Amino acid sequence: MSQENLESSRRDVMKAVGAGTVLTALGGTAVVSGRDGRAVGEVDAAAVEHDDRLQQAGSVHTVETLISGPPTNPERPADFFYQPTGLHVQPGDVIRFEFVTPDHNVVSYHPAFGMRRRVPLGVDAISAPLKGYRPDSIPGDMVDPPMPAAEEGPGGTATATPGGEATTPMETETPTDTGTATGTDGGSEGPVPDYWLLALDEPGVYDFLCSPHEVFGMAMRVVVGDETDADFETEDAEALPEPRVGPVGLARVTLTDPALAPENIVEQGSVEWSALEANQGGGGEGTATETPTAETETAATETENGG
C-alpha cells in the first residue's frame, strides 16, 4: 500500500471513529486516544459515535474478548479467547478490541516484556491496559459486577452480550451517545463494553496474548498485508522457547494450531476460535457464558505478572 493510499485509508477511518480522535505513532503501530489523551476506552461516547459507522469505514476490524463454557480443554475452567483468533488486515487498518467480557488486555510478545519477539523487527512493544465495561455505563451505586447474558448465535452457541438480557442476532446492541447500550427491540440499559483501537502499519505476523488468561490459551495472531514469513511460526509446540521467554501454558497450543498458520489466515481472512483443531472435540464457543471463578482468578493473578 502506497503512503498516499495509507493516509487516505487512515483519513476514512478517522472520519468513522469521530472528530477529536488521533492516531499516535508507536514504532510501526498506532494507538487511538481521545482529545484528553486518555486511553481510547475512556474517551467519551461522542468521540466514537456509533459502531455501525466504524463498520462502514471498511478498514476497521472488530475483535471480541470472550469467555465461554464448558471448556474445550479440561486443563482450563472455561474457554478464554479472542474472537476471531486469527485476523488478516491491511497496513493502516484499525482493529477495534471490544471487551465484551471484562478483565482482559492485549499484549505483544516482545523483548521489552521479557519474551521472545513475535512481532516484526522494528515494531515497538504493544500493551493495552486491562479493560472491562465503560465506567460511565455502570450505575454509581452498583456493588456487584454486571453479569453479561448469553446470546444464541447462528450455530446454536452462546456468546456474551453486554445488555444484561438475551438478544437475537438481529438485536445486536450498540453504544449510544449517552454511553448506554440499547438493542433494536428497545431493550433496557446495560453495561457497555470498553474498547481499545490499534492500527498496525508494518506488514508481517503479530502474536498477542491476554496477560491474565494466557495460561488458559488466550492468544491470537494478526497478519498485516501479505507478508507471512515469521521465524517464530511453527506447528510444533515443543519447538517453542520455554516459558516465560516463549508462550505460557495453553497459549503454546493456540499459537501452534495449524488453523493459525499465517498463509491460512490470509486465505480465510479471519479464523474463529472454534476452527482451531485443538477445539474440535469440545464445545467450541461453548453453550453458556461464564465469569471467572475464585480459582480462575487465583491462577490468572499468578500469570498476570508475566505479561
TANOR-V967121 format. One line per field, one symbol per residue. ss: DSSP state (@ for helix, = for strand, . for the rest). phi: phi as a letter, one per 40 degrees, with the letter a starting at -180 (. if undefined). A space follows every 50 residues. Layout:
ss: ???
phi: ???
//
This chain:
ss: ..@@@@@@@@@@@@@@@....====...=====.....=@@@..@@@... @@@@@@...==========.........=====..====....======. ...=..==..@@@.............=...=.=.@@@...........== ==.....====.......@@@..==.....==..........======== ...======.@@@@@@..======............@@@........... @@@@@..@@@.@@@@@@@.==.@@@.@@@........=.....@@@@@@@ @@@@...
phi: .cccccccccccccccchcgbbcbcafgbabbbcdcgcddcbcccccbca cccccccgbbbcbbcbbaacccbccbcacbacbccbabbbdgcbbbcccc bcgbabbccadcbgbcdbbddgcccbacccbaccdcbbdcccbcccbccb bccdcgcbbcbccgacbcdcbccbcbccgbbbcccgcccacbccaabbbb cccibbbbbbdcbdcchcaabbbbgbcbcacccabbccccccdcccdbfc cccccbcdccddccccccgabcdcccdcbccbcgcgbacbbdcdcccccc ccccccc
//
